[in-house]
Amino acid sequence: MEAKSFNIPAGNLYELIHAMPNPANIKDVASGKYIAINSNELVAFGFKNTEEMLGLTVCDLDSFMRPYWGKCFAREVEKFDEQVKSNSQL
């Protein structure tokens, strides 16, 4: 199946993330750092405000989430992110 590219204006994407009823985020493609997080995502990781999580990576989160995630979850997220990057038409 061919990958489809969606050209969504950045402002609309941020609005979509914040309107999602479940945890949702946007990460920078190059660095893997979180650049947008909705309130449900903050609650899932125990943060109170966006600034606490902005700029972190999944490896940063793994430092305190590993007891809940297990030792391989962060690496699986990184592998998924790599698949998304390799399959997208950026």
C-alpha positions as a LaTeX table, in Angstrom:
\begin{tabular}{lrrr}
\hline
Residue & $x$ (\AA) & $y$ (\AA) & $z$ (\AA) \\
\hline
Met1 & 0.00 & 0.00 & 0.00 \\
Glu2 & 1.34 & 3.43 & $-0.93$ \\
Ala3 & 1.98 & 5.92 & 1.85 \\
Lys4 & $-0.09$ & 9.09 & 1.61 \\
Ser5 & 1.18 & 12.51 & 2.44 \\
Phe6 & $-1.13$ & 14.98 & 4.11 \\
Asn7 & $-0.33$ & 18.66 & 3.96 \\
Ile8 & $-1.95$ & 20.02 & 7.10 \\
Pro9 & $-1.10$ & 23.59 & 8.08 \\
Ala10 & 0.89 & 23.58 & 11.33 \\
Gly11 & $-1.68$ & 25.71 & 13.17 \\
Asn12 & $-4.44$ & 23.24 & 12.35 \\
Leu13 & $-2.29$ & 20.32 & 13.48 \\
Tyr14 & $-1.65$ & 21.94 & 16.85 \\
Glu15 & $-5.39$ & 22.61 & 17.22 \\
Leu16 & $-6.12$ & 18.97 & 16.39 \\
Ile17 & $-3.65$ & 17.72 & 19.02 \\
His18 & $-5.22$ & 19.92 & 21.70 \\
Ala19 & $-8.73$ & 18.83 & 20.72 \\
Met20 & $-7.94$ & 15.10 & 20.96 \\
Pro21 & $-9.75$ & 13.33 & 23.82 \\
Asn22 & $-6.79$ & 10.96 & 24.36 \\
Pro23 & $-3.11$ & 11.64 & 25.03 \\
Ala24 & $-1.52$ & 13.10 & 21.89 \\
Asn25 & 1.71 & 14.83 & 20.97 \\
Ile26 & 3.83 & 16.12 & 18.12 \\
Lys27 & 7.56 & 15.47 & 18.03 \\
Asp28 & 10.27 & 17.20 & 16.03 \\
Val29 & 11.27 & 14.86 & 13.20 \\
Ala30 & 15.02 & 15.44 & 13.48 \\
Ser31 & 15.49 & 15.45 & 17.25 \\
Gly32 & 12.52 & 13.44 & 18.54 \\
Lys33 & 11.79 & 16.22 & 21.05 \\
Tyr34 & 8.19 & 16.88 & 22.02 \\
Ile35 & 7.03 & 20.19 & 20.53 \\
Ala36 & 3.28 & 19.98 & 21.25 \\
Ile37 & 1.49 & 18.07 & 23.97 \\
Asn38 & $-2.19$ & 18.01 & 24.88 \\
Ser39 & $-3.42$ & 18.09 & 28.47 \\
Asn40 & $-4.22$ & 14.36 & 28.50 \\
Glu41 & $-0.62$ & 13.56 & 27.53 \\
Leu42 & 0.64 & 15.76 & 30.37 \\
Val43 & $-1.56$ & 13.93 & 32.87 \\
Ala44 & $-0.39$ & 10.54 & 31.56 \\
Phe45 & 3.20 & 11.45 & 32.43 \\
Gly46 & 2.45 & 13.34 & 35.64 \\
Phe47 & 3.29 & 16.82 & 34.39 \\
Lys48 & 1.29 & 19.88 & 35.39 \\
Asn49 & 2.18 & 22.24 & 32.54 \\
Thr50 & 3.39 & 22.03 & 28.97 \\
Glu51 & 6.76 & 23.64 & 29.65 \\
Glu52 & 7.78 & 20.67 & 31.81 \\
Met53 & 7.54 & 18.28 & 28.86 \\
Leu54 & 8.44 & 20.45 & 25.87 \\
Gly55 & 11.88 & 19.58 & 24.54 \\
Leu56 & 12.05 & 16.16 & 26.18 \\
Thr57 & 12.50 & 12.95 & 24.21 \\
Val58 & 11.11 & 9.48 & 24.79 \\
Cys59 & 14.50 & 8.59 & 26.32 \\
Asp60 & 14.09 & 11.43 & 28.81 \\
Leu61 & 10.68 & 10.07 & 29.76 \\
Asp62 & 12.11 & 6.55 & 30.00 \\
Ser63 & 14.33 & 7.68 & 32.85 \\
Phe64 & 11.30 & 7.74 & 35.15 \\
Met65 & 8.69 & 5.75 & 33.19 \\
Arg66 & 10.72 & 2.54 & 32.87 \\
Pro67 & 9.08 & 0.91 & 35.94 \\
Tyr68 & 5.75 & 1.23 & 34.12 \\
Trp69 & 6.96 & 0.74 & 30.54 \\
Gly70 & 9.55 & $-1.98$ & 30.97 \\
Lys71 & 13.09 & $-1.85$ & 29.66 \\
Cys72 & 12.35 & $-1.97$ & 25.90 \\
Phe73 & 9.38 & 0.35 & 25.41 \\
Ala74 & 11.34 & 3.54 & 24.72 \\
Arg75 & 13.42 & 1.75 & 22.08 \\
Glu76 & 10.22 & 0.45 & 20.45 \\
Val77 & 8.88 & 4.02 & 20.28 \\
Glu78 & 12.14 & 5.14 & 18.67 \\
Lys79 & 11.89 & 2.32 & 16.11 \\
Phe80 & 8.29 & 3.32 & 15.34 \\
Asp81 & 9.37 & 6.95 & 14.90 \\
Glu82 & 12.09 & 5.81 & 12.47 \\
Gln83 & 9.50 & 3.84 & 10.48 \\
Val84 & 7.26 & 6.90 & 10.30 \\
Lys85 & 10.19 & 9.01 & 9.07 \\
Ser86 & 11.26 & 6.47 & 6.45 \\
Asn87 & 7.71 & 5.99 & 5.17 \\
Ser88 & 6.75 & 9.69 & 5.01 \\
Gln89 & 7.21 & 12.00 & 2.07 \\
Leu90 & 8.66 & 15.00 & 3.85 \\
\hline
\end{tabular}
